[in-house]
Amino acid sequence: MQESKNYIIKFCEQTKSTEVSIDGYLVKYVLITYNDQYYPGLVNDIDFESQMVFIECMVRIGSKNENCFFWPKKIHDKNWYQLDEIRCMISEPEPIEGTNHFAVKQCEWEDAKRP
């Protein structure tokens, strides 16, 4: 069995940062950084050897800073990401009433945007 490394996982300030092993990401929601923008996604797999995670990401609606996303129905955005592309772990995005869209909890969204 391969030894698991520990990583600092950033959460919303209300839950603080914590140290967990890479397998702590599995089936968890995260915000990834891609082209200087944040996207929520669900970690579906982990490659322990390469220390990469396989994430299915949501698609943004609106401007690059807007907190409004949806799960694509036809073409899914699934890719392998380096751990340093994960900005933070988040709770499951919440549905926006009256739409098929979702938003990251506001405290988590604001916390992720801080340097």
PDB file as gemmi writes it, atoms N, CA and C in Angstrom:
CRYST1    1.000    1.000    1.000  90.00  90.00  90.00 P 1                      
ATOM      1  N   MET A   1       0.841  -1.184   0.000  1.00  0.00           N  
ATOM      2  CA  MET A   1       0.000   0.000   0.000  1.00  0.00           C  
ATOM      3  C   MET A   1       0.883   1.242   0.000  1.00  0.00           C  
ATOM      4  N   GLN A   2       0.544   2.187  -0.822  1.00  0.00           N  
ATOM      5  CA  GLN A   2       1.333   3.408  -0.957  1.00  0.00           C  
ATOM      6  C   GLN A   2       1.067   4.356   0.196  1.00  0.00           C  
ATOM      7  N   GLU A   3       2.148   4.977   0.680  1.00  0.00           N  
ATOM      8  CA  GLU A   3       2.022   5.935   1.772  1.00  0.00           C  
ATOM      9  C   GLU A   3       1.304   7.182   1.281  1.00  0.00           C  
ATOM     10  N   SER A   4       0.401   7.674   2.093  1.00  0.00           N  
ATOM     11  CA  SER A   4      -0.375   8.854   1.734  1.00  0.00           C  
ATOM     12  C   SER A   4       0.242  10.091   2.370  1.00  0.00           C  
ATOM     13  N   LYS A   5       0.431  11.146   1.578  1.00  0.00           N  
ATOM     14  CA  LYS A   5       0.954  12.407   2.098  1.00  0.00           C  
ATOM     15  C   LYS A   5      -0.191  13.234   2.660  1.00  0.00           C  
ATOM     16  N   ASN A   6       0.137  14.132   3.565  1.00  0.00           N  
ATOM     17  CA  ASN A   6      -0.873  15.030   4.126  1.00  0.00           C  
ATOM     18  C   ASN A   6      -0.783  16.392   3.475  1.00  0.00           C  
ATOM     19  N   TYR A   7      -1.913  17.040   3.309  1.00  0.00           N  
ATOM     20  CA  TYR A   7      -2.000  18.361   2.696  1.00  0.00           C  
ATOM     21  C   TYR A   7      -2.878  19.242   3.560  1.00  0.00           C  
ATOM     22  N   ILE A   8      -2.585  20.529   3.541  1.00  0.00           N  
ATOM     23  CA  ILE A   8      -3.443  21.473   4.252  1.00  0.00           C  
ATOM     24  C   ILE A   8      -4.634  21.778   3.354  1.00  0.00           C  
ATOM     25  N   ILE A   9      -5.820  21.559   3.852  1.00  0.00           N  
ATOM     26  CA  ILE A   9      -7.048  21.810   3.108  1.00  0.00           C  
ATOM     27  C   ILE A   9      -7.671  23.076   3.673  1.00  0.00           C  
ATOM     28  N   LYS A  10      -7.977  24.022   2.808  1.00  0.00           N  
ATOM     29  CA  LYS A  10      -8.604  25.262   3.258  1.00  0.00           C  
ATOM     30  C   LYS A  10     -10.119  25.123   3.145  1.00  0.00           C  
ATOM     31  N   PHE A  11     -10.802  25.484   4.203  1.00  0.00           N  
ATOM     32  CA  PHE A  11     -12.262  25.493   4.240  1.00  0.00           C  
ATOM     33  C   PHE A  11     -12.726  26.919   4.474  1.00  0.00           C  
ATOM     34  N   CYS A  12     -14.011  27.125   4.443  1.00  0.00           N  
ATOM     35  CA  CYS A  12     -14.588  28.403   4.849  1.00  0.00           C  
ATOM     36  C   CYS A  12     -14.069  28.747   6.241  1.00  0.00           C  
ATOM     37  N   GLU A  13     -13.860  30.033   6.512  1.00  0.00           N  
ATOM     38  CA  GLU A  13     -13.296  30.458   7.793  1.00  0.00           C  
ATOM     39  C   GLU A  13     -14.064  29.885   8.979  1.00  0.00           C  
ATOM     40  N   GLN A  14     -15.340  29.633   8.810  1.00  0.00           N  
ATOM     41  CA  GLN A  14     -16.132  29.105   9.921  1.00  0.00           C  
ATOM     42  C   GLN A  14     -15.671  27.710  10.323  1.00  0.00           C  
ATOM     43  N   THR A  15     -15.117  26.945   9.378  1.00  0.00           N  
ATOM     44  CA  THR A  15     -14.688  25.587   9.692  1.00  0.00           C  
ATOM     45  C   THR A  15     -13.180  25.471   9.836  1.00  0.00           C  
ATOM     46  N   LYS A  16     -12.438  26.524   9.514  1.00  0.00           N  
ATOM     47  CA  LYS A  16     -10.985  26.596   9.658  1.00  0.00           C  
ATOM     48  C   LYS A  16     -10.266  25.662   8.682  1.00  0.00           C  
ATOM     49  N   SER A  17      -8.941  25.782   8.657  1.00  0.00           N  
ATOM     50  CA  SER A  17      -8.111  24.894   7.841  1.00  0.00           C  
ATOM     51  C   SER A  17      -7.829  23.630   8.635  1.00  0.00           C  
ATOM     52  N   THR A  18      -7.584  22.562   7.923  1.00  0.00           N  
ATOM     53  CA  THR A  18      -7.249  21.305   8.577  1.00  0.00           C  
ATOM     54  C   THR A  18      -6.285  20.535   7.694  1.00  0.00           C  
ATOM     55  N   GLU A  19      -5.569  19.616   8.298  1.00  0.00           N  
ATOM     56  CA  GLU A  19      -4.632  18.807   7.535  1.00  0.00           C  
ATOM     57  C   GLU A  19      -5.259  17.440   7.310  1.00  0.00           C  
ATOM     58  N   VAL A  20      -5.329  17.015   6.049  1.00  0.00           N  
ATOM     59  CA  VAL A  20      -5.877  15.698   5.715  1.00  0.00           C  
ATOM     60  C   VAL A  20      -4.994  15.068   4.651  1.00  0.00           C  
ATOM     61  N   SER A  21      -5.125  13.753   4.491  1.00  0.00           N  
ATOM     62  CA  SER A  21      -4.375  13.082   3.436  1.00  0.00           C  
ATOM     63  C   SER A  21      -5.096  13.285   2.108  1.00  0.00           C  
ATOM     64  N   ILE A  22      -4.412  12.987   1.023  1.00  0.00           N  
ATOM     65  CA  ILE A  22      -4.984  13.201  -0.319  1.00  0.00           C  
ATOM     66  C   ILE A  22      -6.308  12.459  -0.476  1.00  0.00           C  
ATOM     67  N   ASP A  23      -6.441  11.291   0.158  1.00  0.00           N  
ATOM     68  CA  ASP A  23      -7.699  10.556   0.012  1.00  0.00           C  
ATOM     69  C   ASP A  23      -8.870  11.254   0.715  1.00  0.00           C  
ATOM     70  N   GLY A  24      -8.594  12.295   1.499  1.00  0.00           N  
ATOM     71  CA  GLY A  24      -9.655  13.091   2.107  1.00  0.00           C  
ATOM     72  C   GLY A  24     -10.441  13.903   1.091  1.00  0.00           C  
ATOM     73  N   TYR A  25      -9.911  14.025  -0.123  1.00  0.00           N  
ATOM     74  CA  TYR A  25     -10.598  14.759  -1.192  1.00  0.00           C  
ATOM     75  C   TYR A  25     -11.690  13.928  -1.873  1.00  0.00           C  
ATOM     76  N   LEU A  26     -11.571  12.611  -1.824  1.00  0.00           N  
ATOM     77  CA  LEU A  26     -12.454  11.741  -2.598  1.00  0.00           C  
ATOM     78  C   LEU A  26     -13.922  11.976  -2.244  1.00  0.00           C  
ATOM     79  N   VAL A  27     -14.732  12.164  -3.278  1.00  0.00           N  
ATOM     80  CA  VAL A  27     -16.169  12.418  -3.193  1.00  0.00           C  
ATOM     81  C   VAL A  27     -16.455  13.666  -2.342  1.00  0.00           C  
ATOM     82  N   LYS A  28     -15.602  14.664  -2.481  1.00  0.00           N  
ATOM     83  CA  LYS A  28     -15.784  15.951  -1.813  1.00  0.00           C  
ATOM     84  C   LYS A  28     -15.870  17.041  -2.876  1.00  0.00           C  
ATOM     85  N   TYR A  29     -16.536  18.120  -2.535  1.00  0.00           N  
ATOM     86  CA  TYR A  29     -16.626  19.271  -3.433  1.00  0.00           C  
ATOM     87  C   TYR A  29     -15.441  20.191  -3.178  1.00  0.00           C  
ATOM     88  N   VAL A  30     -14.901  20.738  -4.261  1.00  0.00           N  
ATOM     89  CA  VAL A  30     -13.753  21.641  -4.183  1.00  0.00           C  
ATOM     90  C   VAL A  30     -13.965  22.801  -5.145  1.00  0.00           C  
ATOM     91  N   LEU A  31     -13.202  23.864  -4.947  1.00  0.00           N  
ATOM     92  CA  LEU A  31     -13.098  24.933  -5.939  1.00  0.00           C  
ATOM     93  C   LEU A  31     -11.737  24.778  -6.584  1.00  0.00           C  
ATOM     94  N   ILE A  32     -11.710  24.685  -7.903  1.00  0.00           N  
ATOM     95  CA  ILE A  32     -10.435  24.620  -8.603  1.00  0.00           C  
ATOM     96  C   ILE A  32     -10.165  25.961  -9.271  1.00  0.00           C  
ATOM     97  N   THR A  33      -8.889  26.216  -9.515  1.00  0.00           N  
ATOM     98  CA  THR A  33      -8.477  27.424 -10.220  1.00  0.00           C  
ATOM     99  C   THR A  33      -8.120  27.028 -11.643  1.00  0.00           C  
ATOM    100  N   TYR A  34      -8.772  27.672 -12.604  1.00  0.00           N  
ATOM    101  CA  TYR A  34      -8.483  27.431 -14.014  1.00  0.00           C  
ATOM    102  C   TYR A  34      -8.571  28.773 -14.732  1.00  0.00           C  
ATOM    103  N   ASN A  35      -7.492  29.168 -15.411  1.00  0.00           N  
ATOM    104  CA  ASN A  35      -7.432  30.471 -16.093  1.00  0.00           C  
ATOM    105  C   ASN A  35      -7.802  31.625 -15.155  1.00  0.00           C  
ATOM    106  N   ASP A  36      -7.276  31.573 -13.951  1.00  0.00           N  
ATOM    107  CA  ASP A  36      -7.496  32.619 -12.938  1.00  0.00           C  
ATOM    108  C   ASP A  36      -8.965  32.792 -12.550  1.00  0.00           C  
ATOM    109  N   GLN A  37      -9.744  31.749 -12.702  1.00  0.00           N  
ATOM    110  CA  GLN A  37     -11.148  31.762 -12.292  1.00  0.00           C  
ATOM    111  C   GLN A  37     -11.413  30.530 -11.435  1.00  0.00           C  
ATOM    112  N   TYR A  38     -12.428  30.599 -10.590  1.00  0.00           N  
ATOM    113  CA  TYR A  38     -12.784  29.481  -9.717  1.00  0.00           C  
ATOM    114  C   TYR A  38     -13.995  28.739 -10.269  1.00  0.00           C  
ATOM    115  N   TYR A  39     -13.927  27.403 -10.165  1.00  0.00           N  
ATOM    116  CA  TYR A  39     -15.023  26.543 -10.593  1.00  0.00           C  
ATOM    117  C   TYR A  39     -15.244  25.469  -9.535  1.00  0.00           C  
ATOM    118  N   PRO A  40     -16.497  25.246  -9.130  1.00  0.00           N  
ATOM    119  CA  PRO A  40     -16.762  24.152  -8.203  1.00  0.00           C  
ATOM    120  C   PRO A  40     -16.777  22.826  -8.948  1.00  0.00           C  
ATOM    121  N   GLY A  41     -16.397  21.788  -8.243  1.00  0.00           N  
ATOM    122  CA  GLY A  41     -16.419  20.468  -8.841  1.00  0.00           C  
ATOM    123  C   GLY A  41     -16.418  19.390  -7.776  1.00  0.00           C  
ATOM    124  N   LEU A  42     -16.648  18.163  -8.223  1.00  0.00           N  
ATOM    125  CA  LEU A  42     -16.700  17.005  -7.341  1.00  0.00           C  
ATOM    126  C   LEU A  42     -15.533  16.089  -7.679  1.00  0.00           C  
ATOM    127  N   VAL A  43     -14.747  15.733  -6.666  1.00  0.00           N  
ATOM    128  CA  VAL A  43     -13.606  14.833  -6.865  1.00  0.00           C  
ATOM    129  C   VAL A  43     -14.146  13.412  -6.995  1.00  0.00           C  
ATOM    130  N   ASN A  44     -13.878  12.784  -8.157  1.00  0.00           N  
ATOM    131  CA  ASN A  44     -14.382  11.442  -8.430  1.00  0.00           C  
ATOM    132  C   ASN A  44     -13.331  10.353  -8.320  1.00  0.00           C  
ATOM    133  N   ASP A  45     -12.052  10.720  -8.396  1.00  0.00           N  
ATOM    134  CA  ASP A  45     -10.991   9.709  -8.366  1.00  0.00           C  
ATOM    135  C   ASP A  45      -9.691  10.376  -7.946  1.00  0.00           C  
ATOM    136  N   ILE A  46      -8.766   9.566  -7.474  1.00  0.00           N  
ATOM    137  CA  ILE A  46      -7.447  10.052  -7.061  1.00  0.00           C  
ATOM    138  C   ILE A  46      -6.396   9.110  -7.612  1.00  0.00           C  
ATOM    139  N   ASP A  47      -5.341   9.672  -8.190  1.00  0.00           N  
ATOM    140  CA  ASP A  47      -4.178   8.885  -8.601  1.00  0.00           C  
ATOM    141  C   ASP A  47      -3.098   9.147  -7.557  1.00  0.00           C  
ATOM    142  N   PHE A  48      -2.918   8.191  -6.655  1.00  0.00           N  
ATOM    143  CA  PHE A  48      -1.984   8.377  -5.548  1.00  0.00           C  
ATOM    144  C   PHE A  48      -0.545   8.488  -6.033  1.00  0.00           C  
ATOM    145  N   GLU A  49      -0.220   7.779  -7.098  1.00  0.00           N  
ATOM    146  CA  GLU A  49       1.152   7.802  -7.608  1.00  0.00           C  
ATOM    147  C   GLU A  49       1.537   9.181  -8.140  1.00  0.00           C  
ATOM    148  N   SER A  50       0.661   9.780  -8.949  1.00  0.00           N  
ATOM    149  CA  SER A  50       0.964  11.094  -9.530  1.00  0.00           C  
ATOM    150  C   SER A  50       0.481  12.245  -8.642  1.00  0.00           C  
ATOM    151  N   GLN A  51      -0.241  11.914  -7.566  1.00  0.00           N  
ATOM    152  CA  GLN A  51      -0.799  12.922  -6.662  1.00  0.00           C  
ATOM    153  C   GLN A  51      -1.728  13.884  -7.414  1.00  0.00           C  
ATOM    154  N   MET A  52      -2.581  13.317  -8.291  1.00  0.00           N  
ATOM    155  CA  MET A  52      -3.553  14.103  -9.051  1.00  0.00           C  
ATOM    156  C   MET A  52      -4.962  13.640  -8.694  1.00  0.00           C  
ATOM    157  N   VAL A  53      -5.925  14.539  -8.899  1.00  0.00           N  
ATOM    158  CA  VAL A  53      -7.324  14.224  -8.609  1.00  0.00           C  
ATOM    159  C   VAL A  53      -8.165  14.420  -9.872  1.00  0.00           C  
ATOM    160  N   PHE A  54      -9.156  13.546 -10.053  1.00  0.00           N  
ATOM    161  CA  PHE A  54     -10.055  13.603 -11.203  1.00  0.00           C  
ATOM    162  C   PHE A  54     -11.334  14.296 -10.750  1.00  0.00           C  
ATOM    163  N   ILE A  55     -11.617  15.452 -11.356  1.00  0.00           N  
ATOM    164  CA  ILE A  55     -12.723  16.299 -10.904  1.00  0.00           C  
ATOM    165  C   ILE A  55     -13.709  16.550 -12.039  1.00  0.00           C  
ATOM    166  N   GLU A  56     -15.001  16.405 -11.726  1.00  0.00           N  
ATOM    167  CA  GLU A  56     -16.054  16.822 -12.649  1.00  0.00           C  
ATOM    168  C   GLU A  56     -16.485  18.216 -12.217  1.00  0.00           C  
ATOM    169  N   CYS A  57     -16.266  19.194 -13.100  1.00  0.00           N  
ATOM    170  CA  CYS A  57     -16.514  20.596 -12.756  1.00  0.00           C  
ATOM    171  C   CYS A  57     -17.848  21.091 -13.293  1.00  0.00           C  
ATOM    172  N   MET A  58     -18.357  22.096 -12.614  1.00  0.00           N  
ATOM    173  CA  MET A  58     -19.553  22.796 -13.061  1.00  0.00           C  
ATOM    174  C   MET A  58     -19.136  23.872 -14.058  1.00  0.00           C  
ATOM    175  N   VAL A  59     -20.096  24.377 -14.813  1.00  0.00           N  
ATOM    176  CA  VAL A  59     -19.857  25.410 -15.817  1.00  0.00           C  
ATOM    177  C   VAL A  59     -20.418  26.727 -15.289  1.00  0.00           C  
ATOM    178  N   ARG A  60     -19.657  27.799 -15.481  1.00  0.00           N  
ATOM    179  CA  ARG A  60     -20.065  29.123 -14.999  1.00  0.00           C  
ATOM    180  C   ARG A  60     -21.117  29.737 -15.924  1.00  0.00           C  
ATOM    181  N   ILE A  61     -22.017  30.497 -15.312  1.00  0.00           N  
ATOM    182  CA  ILE A  61     -22.991  31.304 -16.038  1.00  0.00           C  
ATOM    183  C   ILE A  61     -22.693  32.754 -15.692  1.00  0.00           C  
ATOM    184  N   GLY A  62     -22.499  33.590 -16.679  1.00  0.00           N  
ATOM    185  CA  GLY A  62     -22.247  35.006 -16.413  1.00  0.00           C  
ATOM    186  C   GLY A  62     -20.775  35.353 -16.426  1.00  0.00           C  
ATOM    187  N   SER A  63     -20.444  36.476 -15.773  1.00  0.00           N  
ATOM    188  CA  SER A  63     -19.073  36.998 -15.793  1.00  0.00           C  
ATOM    189  C   SER A  63     -18.141  36.128 -14.960  1.00  0.00           C  
ATOM    190  N   LYS A  64     -16.838  36.372 -15.124  1.00  0.00           N  
ATOM    191  CA  LYS A  64     -15.843  35.507 -14.485  1.00  0.00           C  
ATOM    192  C   LYS A  64     -15.863  35.551 -12.966  1.00  0.00           C  
ATOM    193  N   ASN A  65     -16.441  36.566 -12.373  1.00  0.00           N  
ATOM    194  CA  ASN A  65     -16.494  36.643 -10.913  1.00  0.00           C  
ATOM    195  C   ASN A  65     -17.839  36.226 -10.338  1.00  0.00           C  
ATOM    196  N   GLU A  66     -18.776  35.844 -11.201  1.00  0.00           N  
ATOM    197  CA  GLU A  66     -20.110  35.494 -10.731  1.00  0.00           C  
ATOM    198  C   GLU A  66     -20.136  34.108 -10.111  1.00  0.00           C  
ATOM    199  N   ASN A  67     -20.905  33.982  -9.046  1.00  0.00           N  
ATOM    200  CA  ASN A  67     -21.058  32.727  -8.322  1.00  0.00           C  
ATOM    201  C   ASN A  67     -22.350  32.051  -8.767  1.00  0.00           C  
ATOM    202  N   CYS A  68     -22.389  31.610 -10.022  1.00  0.00           N  
ATOM    203  CA  CYS A  68     -23.570  30.961 -10.589  1.00  0.00           C  
ATOM    204  C   CYS A  68     -23.091  29.903 -11.579  1.00  0.00           C  
ATOM    205  N   PHE A  69     -23.485  28.637 -11.341  1.00  0.00           N  
ATOM    206  CA  PHE A  69     -22.960  27.514 -12.114  1.00  0.00           C  
ATOM    207  C   PHE A  69     -24.070  26.514 -12.419  1.00  0.00           C  
ATOM    208  N   PHE A  70     -23.788  25.601 -13.356  1.00  0.00           N  
ATOM    209  CA  PHE A  70     -24.711  24.503 -13.625  1.00  0.00           C  
ATOM    210  C   PHE A  70     -23.910  23.259 -13.985  1.00  0.00           C  
ATOM    211  N   TRP A  71     -24.558  22.100 -13.837  1.00  0.00           N  
ATOM    212  CA  TRP A  71     -23.950  20.838 -14.267  1.00  0.00           C  
ATOM    213  C   TRP A  71     -24.316  20.629 -15.732  1.00  0.00           C  
ATOM    214  N   PRO A  72     -23.338  20.546 -16.622  1.00  0.00           N  
ATOM    215  CA  PRO A  72     -23.660  20.335 -18.040  1.00  0.00           C  
ATOM    216  C   PRO A  72     -24.294  18.960 -18.247  1.00  0.00           C  
ATOM    217  N   LYS A  73     -25.263  18.889 -19.151  1.00  0.00           N  
ATOM    218  CA  LYS A  73     -25.970  17.631 -19.387  1.00  0.00           C  
ATOM    219  C   LYS A  73     -25.335  16.794 -20.493  1.00  0.00           C  
ATOM    220  N   LYS A  74     -24.822  17.435 -21.537  1.00  0.00           N  
ATOM    221  CA  LYS A  74     -24.299  16.678 -22.680  1.00  0.00           C  
ATOM    222  C   LYS A  74     -22.798  16.444 -22.591  1.00  0.00           C  
ATOM    223  N   ILE A  75     -22.046  17.503 -22.493  1.00  0.00           N  
ATOM    224  CA  ILE A  75     -20.585  17.375 -22.466  1.00  0.00           C  
ATOM    225  C   ILE A  75     -20.114  17.707 -21.060  1.00  0.00           C  
ATOM    226  N   HIS A  76     -19.661  16.688 -20.346  1.00  0.00           N  
ATOM    227  CA  HIS A  76     -19.225  16.868 -18.967  1.00  0.00           C  
ATOM    228  C   HIS A  76     -17.778  17.345 -18.932  1.00  0.00           C  
ATOM    229  N   ASP A  77     -17.500  18.252 -18.024  1.00  0.00           N  
ATOM    230  CA  ASP A  77     -16.160  18.809 -17.854  1.00  0.00           C  
ATOM    231  C   ASP A  77     -15.433  17.980 -16.802  1.00  0.00           C  
ATOM    232  N   LYS A  78     -14.777  16.903 -17.241  1.00  0.00           N  
ATOM    233  CA  LYS A  78     -14.060  15.998 -16.346  1.00  0.00           C  
ATOM    234  C   LYS A  78     -12.591  15.991 -16.736  1.00  0.00           C  
ATOM    235  N   ASN A  79     -11.723  16.276 -15.766  1.00  0.00           N  
ATOM    236  CA  ASN A  79     -10.286  16.326 -16.036  1.00  0.00           C  
ATOM    237  C   ASN A  79      -9.491  15.966 -14.790  1.00  0.00           C  
ATOM    238  N   TRP A  80      -8.218  15.608 -15.039  1.00  0.00           N  
ATOM    239  CA  TRP A  80      -7.262  15.403 -13.958  1.00  0.00           C  
ATOM    240  C   TRP A  80      -6.635  16.746 -13.617  1.00  0.00           C  
ATOM    241  N   TYR A  81      -6.500  17.028 -12.318  1.00  0.00           N  
ATOM    242  CA  TYR A  81      -5.912  18.283 -11.848  1.00  0.00           C  
ATOM    243  C   TYR A  81      -4.808  18.000 -10.834  1.00  0.00           C  
ATOM    244  N   GLN A  82      -3.794  18.869 -10.844  1.00  0.00           N  
ATOM    245  CA  GLN A  82      -2.761  18.837  -9.815  1.00  0.00           C  
ATOM    246  C   GLN A  82      -3.377  19.344  -8.512  1.00  0.00           C  
ATOM    247  N   LEU A  83      -2.844  18.896  -7.401  1.00  0.00           N  
ATOM    248  CA  LEU A  83      -3.373  19.343  -6.111  1.00  0.00           C  
ATOM    249  C   LEU A  83      -3.277  20.850  -5.929  1.00  0.00           C  
ATOM    250  N   ASP A  84      -2.248  21.478  -6.501  1.00  0.00           N  
ATOM    251  CA  ASP A  84      -2.113  22.929  -6.315  1.00  0.00           C  
ATOM    252  C   ASP A  84      -3.137  23.728  -7.120  1.00  0.00           C  
ATOM    253  N   GLU A  85      -3.925  23.056  -7.968  1.00  0.00           N  
ATOM    254  CA  GLU A  85      -5.002  23.733  -8.693  1.00  0.00           C  
ATOM    255  C   GLU A  85      -6.293  23.773  -7.873  1.00  0.00           C  
ATOM    256  N   ILE A  86      -6.312  23.054  -6.752  1.00  0.00           N  
ATOM    257  CA  ILE A  86      -7.468  23.093  -5.858  1.00  0.00           C  
ATOM    258  C   ILE A  86      -7.293  24.277  -4.929  1.00  0.00           C  
ATOM    259  N   ARG A  87      -8.244  25.197  -4.978  1.00  0.00           N  
ATOM    260  CA  ARG A  87      -8.181  26.392  -4.122  1.00  0.00           C  
ATOM    261  C   ARG A  87      -8.614  26.063  -2.706  1.00  0.00           C  
ATOM    262  N   CYS A  88      -9.739  25.349  -2.591  1.00  0.00           N  
ATOM    263  CA  CYS A  88     -10.227  24.979  -1.262  1.00  0.00           C  
ATOM    264  C   CYS A  88     -11.310  23.917  -1.390  1.00  0.00           C  
ATOM    265  N   MET A  89     -11.596  23.274  -0.277  1.00  0.00           N  
ATOM    266  CA  MET A  89     -12.693  22.329  -0.198  1.00  0.00           C  
ATOM    267  C   MET A  89     -13.943  23.129   0.193  1.00  0.00           C  
ATOM    268  N   ILE A  90     -15.087  22.769  -0.390  1.00  0.00           N  
ATOM    269  CA  ILE A  90     -16.338  23.492  -0.122  1.00  0.00           C  
ATOM    270  C   ILE A  90     -17.452  22.502   0.186  1.00  0.00           C  
ATOM    271  N   SER A  91     -18.574  23.007   0.665  1.00  0.00           N  
ATOM    272  CA  SER A  91     -19.756  22.163   0.791  1.00  0.00           C  
ATOM    273  C   SER A  91     -20.416  22.042  -0.583  1.00  0.00           C  
ATOM    274  N   GLU A  92     -21.378  21.164  -0.678  1.00  0.00           N  
ATOM    275  CA  GLU A  92     -22.080  20.977  -1.953  1.00  0.00           C  
ATOM    276  C   GLU A  92     -22.730  22.295  -2.369  1.00  0.00           C  
ATOM    277  N   PRO A  93     -22.527  22.719  -3.629  1.00  0.00           N  
ATOM    278  CA  PRO A  93     -23.173  23.957  -4.096  1.00  0.00           C  
ATOM    279  C   PRO A  93     -24.692  23.871  -3.922  1.00  0.00           C  
ATOM    280  N   GLU A  94     -25.288  24.998  -3.575  1.00  0.00           N  
ATOM    281  CA  GLU A  94     -26.719  25.041  -3.262  1.00  0.00           C  
ATOM    282  C   GLU A  94     -27.533  25.473  -4.474  1.00  0.00           C  
ATOM    283  N   PRO A  95     -28.713  24.867  -4.673  1.00  0.00           N  
ATOM    284  CA  PRO A  95     -29.564  25.272  -5.793  1.00  0.00           C  
ATOM    285  C   PRO A  95     -30.035  26.717  -5.636  1.00  0.00           C  
ATOM    286  N   ILE A  96     -30.109  27.419  -6.759  1.00  0.00           N  
ATOM    287  CA  ILE A  96     -30.654  28.776  -6.780  1.00  0.00           C  
ATOM    288  C   ILE A  96     -32.136  28.642  -7.112  1.00  0.00           C  
ATOM    289  N   GLU A  97     -32.978  29.117  -6.238  1.00  0.00           N  
ATOM    290  CA  GLU A  97     -34.423  28.923  -6.352  1.00  0.00           C  
ATOM    291  C   GLU A  97     -34.964  29.371  -7.710  1.00  0.00           C  
ATOM    292  N   GLY A  98     -35.802  28.513  -8.299  1.00  0.00           N  
ATOM    293  CA  GLY A  98     -36.469  28.841  -9.552  1.00  0.00           C  
ATOM    294  C   GLY A  98     -35.621  28.638 -10.797  1.00  0.00           C  
ATOM    295  N   THR A  99     -34.422  28.044 -10.627  1.00  0.00           N  
ATOM    296  CA  THR A  99     -33.536  27.811 -11.775  1.00  0.00           C  
ATOM    297  C   THR A  99     -32.923  26.419 -11.679  1.00  0.00           C  
ATOM    298  N   ASN A 100     -32.168  26.041 -12.695  1.00  0.00           N  
ATOM    299  CA  ASN A 100     -31.369  24.812 -12.660  1.00  0.00           C  
ATOM    300  C   ASN A 100     -29.922  25.138 -12.317  1.00  0.00           C  
ATOM    301  N   HIS A 101     -29.704  26.284 -11.700  1.00  0.00           N  
ATOM    302  CA  HIS A 101     -28.359  26.762 -11.402  1.00  0.00           C  
ATOM    303  C   HIS A 101     -28.030  26.568  -9.923  1.00  0.00           C  
ATOM    304  N   PHE A 102     -26.728  26.666  -9.631  1.00  0.00           N  
ATOM    305  CA  PHE A 102     -26.232  26.454  -8.275  1.00  0.00           C  
ATOM    306  C   PHE A 102     -25.255  27.558  -7.910  1.00  0.00           C  
ATOM    307  N   ALA A 103     -25.073  27.762  -6.599  1.00  0.00           N  
ATOM    308  CA  ALA A 103     -24.095  28.734  -6.102  1.00  0.00           C  
ATOM    309  C   ALA A 103     -23.316  28.108  -4.955  1.00  0.00           C  
ATOM    310  N   VAL A 104     -22.050  28.484  -4.861  1.00  0.00           N  
ATOM    311  CA  VAL A 104     -21.225  28.099  -3.728  1.00  0.00           C  
ATOM    312  C   VAL A 104     -21.677  28.950  -2.546  1.00  0.00           C  
ATOM    313  N   LYS A 105     -21.675  28.384  -1.333  1.00  0.00           N  
ATOM    314  CA  LYS A 105     -22.047  29.176  -0.153  1.00  0.00           C  
ATOM    315  C   LYS A 105     -21.253  30.466  -0.152  1.00  0.00           C  
ATOM    316  N   GLN A 106     -21.918  31.564   0.164  1.00  0.00           N  
ATOM    317  CA  GLN A 106     -21.292  32.878   0.058  1.00  0.00           C  
ATOM    318  C   GLN A 106     -20.024  32.993   0.901  1.00  0.00           C  
ATOM    319  N   CYS A 107     -20.026  32.454   2.120  1.00  0.00           N  
ATOM    320  CA  CYS A 107     -18.826  32.557   2.966  1.00  0.00           C  
ATOM    321  C   CYS A 107     -17.658  31.809   2.331  1.00  0.00           C  
ATOM    322  N   GLU A 108     -17.930  30.675   1.685  1.00  0.00           N  
ATOM    323  CA  GLU A 108     -16.868  29.902   1.033  1.00  0.00           C  
ATOM    324  C   GLU A 108     -16.373  30.615  -0.222  1.00  0.00           C  
ATOM    325  N   TRP A 109     -17.298  31.211  -0.963  1.00  0.00           N  
ATOM    326  CA  TRP A 109     -16.945  31.940  -2.184  1.00  0.00           C  
ATOM    327  C   TRP A 109     -16.052  33.137  -1.851  1.00  0.00           C  
ATOM    328  N   GLU A 110     -16.448  33.911  -0.850  1.00  0.00           N  
ATOM    329  CA  GLU A 110     -15.665  35.085  -0.446  1.00  0.00           C  
ATOM    330  C   GLU A 110     -14.311  34.674   0.120  1.00  0.00           C  
ATOM    331  N   ASP A 111     -14.294  33.619   0.915  1.00  0.00           N  
ATOM    332  CA  ASP A 111     -13.045  33.146   1.507  1.00  0.00           C  
ATOM    333  C   ASP A 111     -12.065  32.683   0.429  1.00  0.00           C  
ATOM    334  N   ALA A 112     -12.568  32.025  -0.595  1.00  0.00           N  
ATOM    335  CA  ALA A 112     -11.703  31.522  -1.671  1.00  0.00           C  
ATOM    336  C   ALA A 112     -11.059  32.663  -2.445  1.00  0.00           C  
ATOM    337  N   LYS A 113     -11.741  33.789  -2.545  1.00  0.00           N  
ATOM    338  CA  LYS A 113     -11.220  34.919  -3.322  1.00  0.00           C  
ATOM    339  C   LYS A 113     -10.154  35.712  -2.566  1.00  0.00           C  
ATOM    340  N   ARG A 114     -10.025  35.469  -1.259  1.00  0.00           N  
ATOM    341  CA  ARG A 114      -8.992  36.177  -0.481  1.00  0.00           C  
ATOM    342  C   ARG A 114      -7.619  35.599  -0.798  1.00  0.00           C  
ATOM    343  N   PRO A 115      -6.577  36.453  -0.791  1.00  0.00           N  
ATOM    344  CA  PRO A 115      -5.214  35.944  -1.064  1.00  0.00           C  
ATOM    345  C   PRO A 115      -4.699  35.033   0.028  1.00  0.00           C  
TER     346      PRO A 115                                                      
END                                                                             
